[in-house]
Amino acid sequence: MRIGLIGCGNIGTFLLETINSGRAFPECSIDAVFEGRSKDLSPLAEMYGMEIYQDFTAFLNSGIDLVIEAATVQVVEEYGPIIVGNGKDLLIVSVGALGDSALHDRLKTLCEKHGAKVFIPSGAIGGLDILKAANSINQLDSVSITTRKPPKSLGEETLTKEKVIFKGPASEAIKRFPKNINVSIILSLAGLGGQETEVQIIADPKVEKNIHLIEAMGAFGRVEVMVENEPMPDNPKTSYLAALSVLSTLKNRKETILLG
């Protein structure tokens, strides 16, 4: 499978290193990278053997089968409809873009029309299978997530004690913290939607890792899932598990026997 990549930040570079080494995914390679900001990626191109494109149409027509977006919400908004409208599959890392129900619906319509698919990794959390199962026949009553992060990752470096910096629905959380709380949108897509998914974000100087506590109730009973994530080495705002979940999504895309 030939892959196109948008975004060569922390996650994008991790994917280049992992996929183009050929060890974990010998059937896959990232062959094309789109960079629209005149950023010099020639060292990466030489290291990992891919072409750099500044023209988006040329990027889409380079023979790629799937595009991985690892850039920003704005990139998903601008290029997502074009990608699936050209019949290319799309894997979205910046899932906060899907907090916009109009964009979500537009992508769905275009996928159905052009035979494309949109893949959404589970990100830095677990428990999505439970939410999807309970919600399959509308038996999910409540979903909430409490996220604790080191103050530095939330712009609160001077804190000496924990501080609740947000409490409200997921739809509002992703607007205010687009680089920190993608997990809330993933939860809302699996469960009750952005307005009914409760989010609390805490800057806590006592923690060094990102910690997510997911709580849900319904006819099935009650569940709590706690995930303590190691951050990416060069970006405390991004959980390492979020990057790994992209690889898992790629692997599952071609599986003949699917779990969950």
Stockholm file with secondary structure:
# STOCKHOLM 1.0

chainA/1-260         MRIGLIGCGNIGTFLLETINSGRAFPECSIDAVFEGRSKDLSPLAEMYGMEIYQDFTAFLNSGIDLVIEAATVQVVEEYGPIIVGNGKDLLIVSVGALGDSALHDRLKTLCEKHGAKVFIPSGAIGGLDILKAANSINQLDSVSITTRKPPKSLGEETLTKEKVIFKGPASEAIKRFPKNINVSIILSLAGLGGQETEVQIIADPKVEKNIHLIEAMGAFGRVEVMVENEPMPDNPKTSYLAALSVLSTLKNRKETILLG
#=GR chainA/1-260 SS CEEEEECCSHHHHHHHHHHTTSSSCTTCEEEEEECTTCCCCHHHHHHHTCEEESSHHHHHTSSCSEEEECSCHHHHHHHHHHHHHTTCEEEESCGGGGGSHHHHHHHHHHHHHHTCCEECCCTTCCCHHHHHHHHTTTCEEEEEEEEEECGGGGTCTTCSSCEEEEEEEHHHHHHHCTTTCHHHHHHHHHTTCTTTEEEEEEECTTCSSEEEEEEEEETTEEEEEEEEECEETTEEEEEHHHHHHHHHHHHHHTCSSCCC
#=GC SS_cons         CEEEEECCSHHHHHHHHHHTTSSSCTTCEEEEEECTTCCCCHHHHHHHTCEEESSHHHHHTSSCSEEEECSCHHHHHHHHHHHHHTTCEEEESCGGGGGSHHHHHHHHHHHHHHTCCEECCCTTCCCHHHHHHHHTTTCEEEEEEEEEECGGGGTCTTCSSCEEEEEEEHHHHHHHCTTTCHHHHHHHHHTTCTTTEEEEEEECTTCSSEEEEEEEEETTEEEEEEEEECEETTEEEEEHHHHHHHHHHHHHHTCSSCCC
//
